[in-house]
Amino acid sequence: MASRLICDCRKRLPSGFEVHASLSMELERAPVLVLFGPSGAGKTTLLRLLAGLETPDEGSIVFNGETWFEAGQASQPVHLPPQKRRAGFLFQDYALFPHLTVEQNVAYAAHANPRDLLNRFGLDELAARFPRTLSGGQQQKVALARALAANPSLLLLDEPLSALDAAGRARVRVELRGMLRAARVPSIVVTHDRTEAMALGDCMAVMVDGRVRQTGAVQEVFRKPADAAVAAAVGMENVLPAEIAARDSGLLTVRSGPVRLQCIDSGEAGAVFACIRAEDVQLTRDPPSSTSARNRLAGVVVSVTVEGALARIELDCGVPLVALITAQSAAEMALRPHQTLAAIVKATSVHLVAIPPVGQDGILRAG
């Protein structure tokens, strides 16, 4: 049976920042919902509101038909304490009891024999050890086992990989995904890391400036952001103000400054943003006849920045354009500032989002 979360609440922080979270999601059996957004977007605050660790100023939170919070304007106020919500919470630093062994940490919250969970997570050999003797990945497993020991109906994880180094995150990411799927408990994972979102999530909700701006399948949100704020949040490097110039046979032509781009006609009209992922921009010095791509833009290299195995190429094509290619490709092309080349973009790689009229905030209510 599907689990449904309905949250529409406000919380003003002492700094004056306000979280106004409107979220309604069907959480199918064993899904992982990623709560994604930049640092300071309000993700952790929303997670704490769901857990009952923070109290909203107004609104309501309902999970599986049970009211966890109701401000009470039209009824008696409701505020279930954390222990009655049956929501397991995994903190960033794991918050293990340092004076208890692995087995004792798990047993602290267990409704059944903790040995079953120790076995499931491969912790049997660590049962008698203390947290200080464990690696970051091992501590995470213990913390997750302890969170699941209370048989929660919802699992909440706040930046669960942030305490690990880069190498540890890459390794533990795969393990965490497997553990969440095996746990068969609806989970909400907070992260600001794009790779983690794609690796862990079945669906995602994007938060910007304290508000949920878009929800949907992970790949769909990354490929087709609902507005410019979401595009920026999910790392859509190229967001170009544009206007519709023509439409014909299922294709739109949009104009951004001196540049014209063709894309699939999805019904937009008026002012739009043309959004293009940097990895969808191909660079070439080949003649125009060598490609069937609709968009070929003459450009000049502004800068080349190597970022590990990738290279970020900033171009001036009449409009600023960023391409992301392998460092090896950049070396083979001997790319350097002031060189001229062509940027190739397929029509299917140009995603349009409408620019909301003045006075509208452009917020997409999740349903």
C-alpha positions as CSV (number, residue, x, y, z in Angstrom):
1,M,0.0,0.0,0.0
2,A,1.3,3.4,-0.9
3,S,2.3,5.9,1.8
4,R,1.2,9.5,1.2
5,L,2.9,12.5,2.7
6,I,1.0,15.8,2.7
7,C,2.8,18.8,4.1
8,D,1.8,22.5,3.9
9,C,3.4,24.4,6.7
10,R,5.4,27.6,7.5
11,K,8.3,28.1,9.9
12,R,10.1,31.4,10.4
13,L,13.6,31.1,11.7
14,P,15.3,33.6,14.2
15,S,17.3,34.9,11.2
16,G,14.1,35.9,9.5
17,F,14.4,33.2,6.8
18,E,11.0,31.5,6.3
19,V,10.4,27.9,5.1
20,H,7.0,27.5,3.4
21,A,6.9,23.9,2.4
22,S,4.0,22.7,0.2
23,L,4.6,19.1,-0.7
24,S,2.2,16.2,-1.5
25,M,3.8,12.9,-2.5
26,E,2.8,9.3,-3.0
27,L,5.6,7.3,-1.5
28,E,5.4,3.9,-3.1
29,R,6.8,0.8,-1.5
30,A,10.5,1.2,-0.7
31,P,11.1,4.5,-2.6
32,V,13.6,7.1,-1.9
33,L,12.6,10.8,-2.2
34,V,15.5,13.1,-2.4
35,L,15.0,16.6,-0.9
36,F,17.4,18.5,-3.1
37,G,18.6,22.1,-3.2
38,P,21.5,24.5,-2.4
39,S,22.8,25.0,1.1
40,G,20.5,27.3,3.0
41,A,17.4,26.4,1.0
42,G,15.6,25.1,4.1
43,K,15.9,21.3,3.5
44,T,17.1,20.4,7.0
45,T,14.5,22.6,8.6
46,L,11.8,20.8,6.6
47,L,13.2,17.4,7.6
48,R,13.1,18.5,11.3
49,L,9.6,19.7,10.9
50,L,8.6,16.3,9.5
51,A,10.4,14.5,12.4
52,G,8.8,16.7,15.0
53,L,12.1,18.1,16.1
54,E,10.9,21.6,15.1
55,T,7.3,23.0,15.3
56,P,5.8,24.8,12.4
57,D,4.3,28.3,13.0
58,E,1.2,27.3,11.0
59,G,-0.1,24.7,8.5
60,S,-0.4,20.9,8.7
61,I,1.6,17.7,8.2
62,V,-0.2,14.4,7.5
63,F,1.4,11.0,6.9
64,N,-0.6,7.9,5.9
65,G,-3.8,9.6,7.0
66,E,-2.5,10.4,10.5
67,T,-2.2,14.1,11.4
68,W,1.3,14.8,12.8
69,F,0.7,18.5,13.0
70,E,-2.2,20.8,12.7
71,A,-2.0,24.5,13.7
72,G,-5.6,24.5,14.8
73,Q,-7.2,27.5,13.2
74,A,-10.3,25.5,12.5
75,S,-9.8,22.6,15.0
76,Q,-7.9,21.6,18.1
77,P,-4.2,22.0,17.6
78,V,-2.3,18.8,17.0
79,H,1.5,18.2,17.5
80,L,2.6,14.6,17.8
81,P,5.9,14.4,19.6
82,P,8.8,12.7,17.6
83,Q,8.4,9.3,19.4
84,K,4.8,9.0,18.3
85,R,5.5,9.7,14.7
86,R,7.5,6.6,14.1
87,A,9.9,8.5,11.9
88,G,13.5,7.3,12.1
89,F,16.0,10.2,11.8
90,L,19.6,9.8,10.7
91,F,21.7,12.9,11.6
92,Q,24.6,14.2,9.6
93,D,27.1,13.1,12.3
94,Y,25.2,9.9,12.9
95,A,24.9,10.7,16.7
96,L,25.9,7.3,17.9
97,F,26.3,6.8,21.7
98,P,30.1,6.8,22.2
99,H,29.9,4.8,25.4
100,L,27.8,2.0,23.9
101,T,29.0,-0.8,21.6
102,V,27.6,-1.3,18.1
103,E,25.2,-3.9,19.4
104,Q,24.1,-1.7,22.3
105,N,23.6,1.3,20.0
106,V,21.2,-0.8,17.8
107,A,19.5,-2.5,20.8
108,Y,18.8,0.9,22.3
109,A,16.0,1.5,19.9
110,A,15.2,-2.1,18.9
111,H,11.7,-3.5,19.1
112,A,13.1,-7.0,18.3
113,N,16.4,-8.9,18.5
114,P,19.1,-6.4,17.3
115,R,21.1,-9.3,16.0
116,D,18.8,-9.5,13.0
117,L,19.7,-6.0,12.0
118,L,23.4,-6.5,12.7
119,N,23.3,-9.5,10.4
120,R,21.3,-7.7,7.6
121,F,23.9,-4.9,7.5
122,G,26.9,-7.1,7.9
123,L,27.8,-5.7,11.4
124,D,28.1,-9.0,13.3
125,E,31.9,-8.8,13.5
126,L,31.6,-5.2,14.8
127,A,29.0,-5.9,17.5
128,A,31.4,-5.5,20.4
129,R,33.3,-2.5,19.1
130,F,32.7,1.2,20.0
131,P,31.9,3.9,17.5
132,R,35.3,5.6,17.8
133,T,36.9,2.5,16.4
134,L,34.8,2.4,13.3
135,S,35.3,4.0,9.8
136,G,32.8,6.6,8.6
137,G,31.1,4.1,6.4
138,Q,30.8,1.6,9.3
139,Q,29.3,4.3,11.5
140,Q,26.8,5.1,8.9
141,K,25.7,1.5,8.7
142,V,25.3,1.4,12.5
143,A,23.3,4.6,12.6
144,L,21.0,3.3,9.8
145,A,20.5,0.0,11.6
146,R,19.6,1.9,14.8
147,A,17.2,4.1,12.9
148,L,15.5,1.0,11.5
149,A,15.5,-0.8,14.8
150,A,12.5,1.1,16.0
151,N,10.5,-0.2,13.0
152,P,9.8,3.3,11.6
153,S,7.1,4.1,9.0
154,L,9.2,6.8,7.5
155,L,13.0,7.2,7.4
156,L,14.6,10.7,7.3
157,L,18.3,11.1,6.4
158,D,20.0,14.5,6.7
159,E,23.0,14.7,4.4
160,P,23.9,11.1,5.2
161,L,27.2,11.2,3.3
162,S,28.5,14.6,4.3
163,A,30.8,13.2,7.1
164,L,32.7,11.1,4.6
165,D,35.6,12.1,2.4
166,A,35.2,12.1,-1.4
167,A,36.5,8.5,-1.8
168,G,34.3,7.3,1.0
169,R,31.2,8.9,-0.4
170,A,31.7,7.3,-3.8
171,R,32.0,3.8,-2.2
172,V,29.3,4.2,0.5
173,R,26.8,5.8,-1.9
174,V,26.2,2.5,-3.6
175,E,25.9,0.7,-0.3
176,L,23.5,3.2,1.1
177,R,21.2,2.9,-2.0
178,G,21.2,-0.9,-1.5
179,M,20.4,-0.6,2.2
180,L,17.6,1.8,1.7
181,R,16.0,-0.4,-1.0
182,A,16.4,-3.5,1.3
183,A,14.9,-1.7,4.2
184,R,11.6,-1.4,2.4
185,V,10.7,1.8,4.3
186,P,9.8,5.0,2.6
187,S,12.8,7.4,2.9
188,I,13.5,11.1,2.5
189,V,17.1,12.0,1.9
190,V,18.4,15.5,2.1
191,T,21.3,16.4,-0.1
192,H,22.7,19.3,-2.2
193,D,25.0,17.0,-4.2
194,R,23.7,16.2,-7.7
195,T,25.6,12.9,-8.0
196,E,24.1,11.7,-4.7
197,A,20.6,12.8,-5.8
198,M,20.8,10.7,-9.0
199,A,22.4,7.7,-7.3
200,L,20.1,7.5,-4.3
201,G,16.7,8.9,-5.4
202,D,13.7,7.4,-7.2
203,C,12.0,10.9,-7.1
204,M,13.0,14.3,-5.9
205,A,11.7,17.6,-4.6
206,V,13.7,20.7,-5.2
207,M,13.8,23.4,-2.6
208,V,14.9,27.0,-3.3
209,D,14.7,29.8,-0.8
210,G,12.6,27.8,1.6
211,R,10.0,26.6,-0.9
212,V,9.4,23.4,-2.8
213,R,9.6,24.5,-6.5
214,Q,9.4,21.2,-8.4
215,T,8.8,17.5,-7.8
216,G,9.1,14.5,-10.1
217,A,11.4,11.6,-11.2
218,V,15.0,12.5,-10.6
219,Q,16.1,12.4,-14.3
220,E,13.0,14.3,-15.4
221,V,13.7,17.1,-12.9
222,F,17.3,17.4,-13.9
223,R,16.5,17.4,-17.6
224,K,13.4,19.6,-17.5
225,P,13.5,22.1,-14.6
226,A,10.2,23.9,-14.1
227,D,11.7,27.4,-13.9
228,A,15.0,29.3,-13.9
229,A,15.5,29.0,-10.1
230,V,15.2,25.2,-10.3
231,A,17.5,25.2,-13.4
232,A,20.1,27.0,-11.4
233,A,19.6,24.7,-8.3
234,V,20.1,21.5,-10.3
235,G,23.2,22.7,-12.1
236,M,21.7,23.7,-15.5
237,E,24.8,25.7,-16.5
238,N,23.2,27.5,-19.5
239,V,20.0,29.4,-18.8
240,L,19.5,31.9,-21.6
241,P,16.7,34.5,-21.7
242,A,14.9,34.1,-25.0
243,E,11.7,34.7,-27.0
244,I,9.8,32.7,-29.5
245,A,10.8,33.6,-33.0
246,A,8.9,31.0,-35.1
247,R,7.3,27.6,-34.9
248,D,7.0,25.1,-37.7
249,S,6.5,21.3,-38.0
250,G,6.9,20.5,-34.4
251,L,10.0,22.7,-33.9
252,L,10.4,26.1,-32.2
253,T,12.9,28.7,-33.1
254,V,13.9,30.9,-30.2
255,R,16.1,34.0,-30.2
256,S,18.5,34.8,-27.4
257,G,20.4,38.0,-28.3
258,P,22.0,37.4,-31.7
259,V,21.7,33.6,-31.4
260,R,18.8,31.5,-32.8
261,L,18.2,28.0,-31.4
262,Q,15.8,25.3,-32.6
263,C,14.1,23.0,-30.1
264,I,11.1,20.7,-29.8
265,D,7.8,22.6,-29.7
266,S,6.2,21.9,-26.3
267,G,3.7,24.7,-26.4
268,E,5.5,27.7,-24.8
269,A,4.8,31.2,-25.9
270,G,6.2,34.6,-25.1
271,A,9.3,35.1,-23.0
272,V,11.2,32.0,-22.0
273,F,14.5,30.7,-20.7
274,A,16.4,28.3,-23.0
275,C,18.1,25.8,-20.7
276,I,21.0,23.6,-21.9
277,R,23.0,21.2,-19.8
278,A,26.8,21.8,-20.2
279,E,27.4,18.1,-21.0
280,D,24.9,18.4,-23.9
281,V,27.1,21.0,-25.6
282,Q,29.6,19.4,-28.1
283,L,32.6,21.2,-29.4
284,T,34.1,20.7,-32.8
285,R,36.3,22.3,-35.5
286,D,34.7,20.0,-38.2
287,P,32.9,21.6,-41.1
288,P,29.1,22.2,-40.7
289,S,28.2,19.4,-43.1
290,S,29.7,16.8,-40.6
291,T,26.7,16.9,-38.2
292,S,22.9,16.8,-38.5
293,A,22.4,18.7,-35.2
294,R,20.0,21.6,-35.6
295,N,22.1,24.1,-33.6
296,R,25.6,25.0,-34.6
297,L,27.0,28.1,-32.9
298,A,30.3,29.8,-33.8
299,G,32.2,30.6,-30.6
300,V,35.4,31.8,-29.1
301,V,36.9,30.0,-26.1
302,V,36.9,32.3,-23.0
303,S,38.4,29.9,-20.4
304,V,39.3,26.3,-19.9
305,T,39.2,24.8,-16.4
306,V,40.1,21.2,-15.7
307,E,38.0,19.7,-12.9
308,G,39.4,16.2,-12.4
309,A,38.4,14.0,-15.3
310,L,36.3,16.8,-16.8
311,A,37.0,20.2,-18.3
312,R,34.7,23.2,-18.1
313,I,34.9,25.3,-21.3
314,E,33.4,28.8,-21.2
315,L,32.5,30.2,-24.6
316,D,31.3,33.4,-26.2
317,C,28.9,32.5,-28.9
318,G,27.1,35.8,-28.9
319,V,25.7,34.6,-25.6
320,P,27.7,33.0,-22.8
321,L,27.8,29.2,-23.2
322,V,29.4,26.6,-21.0
323,A,30.4,23.1,-22.2
324,L,31.5,20.2,-20.1
325,I,33.8,17.7,-21.9
326,T,36.4,15.1,-20.8
327,A,39.8,16.5,-19.8
328,Q,41.3,14.1,-22.4
329,S,39.1,15.6,-25.1
330,A,40.1,19.1,-24.1
331,A,43.8,18.1,-24.3
332,E,43.4,16.4,-27.6
333,M,41.8,19.5,-29.0
334,A,44.5,21.6,-27.4
335,L,41.8,24.1,-26.2
336,R,42.9,27.5,-25.0
337,P,41.4,31.0,-24.7
338,H,40.8,33.0,-27.9
339,Q,40.5,29.9,-30.1
340,T,37.5,29.7,-32.4
341,L,35.4,26.6,-32.8
342,A,31.7,25.5,-33.0
343,A,29.3,24.5,-30.3
344,I,26.8,21.8,-31.3
345,V,23.5,21.4,-29.5
346,K,20.8,19.0,-30.5
347,A,17.2,20.4,-30.6
348,T,16.2,17.8,-28.0
349,S,18.8,19.2,-25.6
350,V,17.2,22.7,-25.5
351,H,14.6,22.8,-22.7
352,L,12.3,25.9,-22.5
353,V,10.8,27.2,-19.3
354,A,8.3,30.0,-19.2
355,I,9.2,33.3,-17.6
356,P,6.4,34.0,-15.1
357,P,4.6,37.3,-15.4
358,V,5.5,40.1,-13.0
359,G,3.7,39.5,-9.6
360,Q,3.9,35.7,-9.8
361,D,6.5,33.7,-7.8
362,G,6.6,30.8,-10.3
363,I,6.2,28.2,-7.5
364,L,5.1,24.8,-8.6
365,R,2.8,23.1,-6.1
366,A,3.6,19.4,-5.9
367,G,0.7,17.1,-6.3
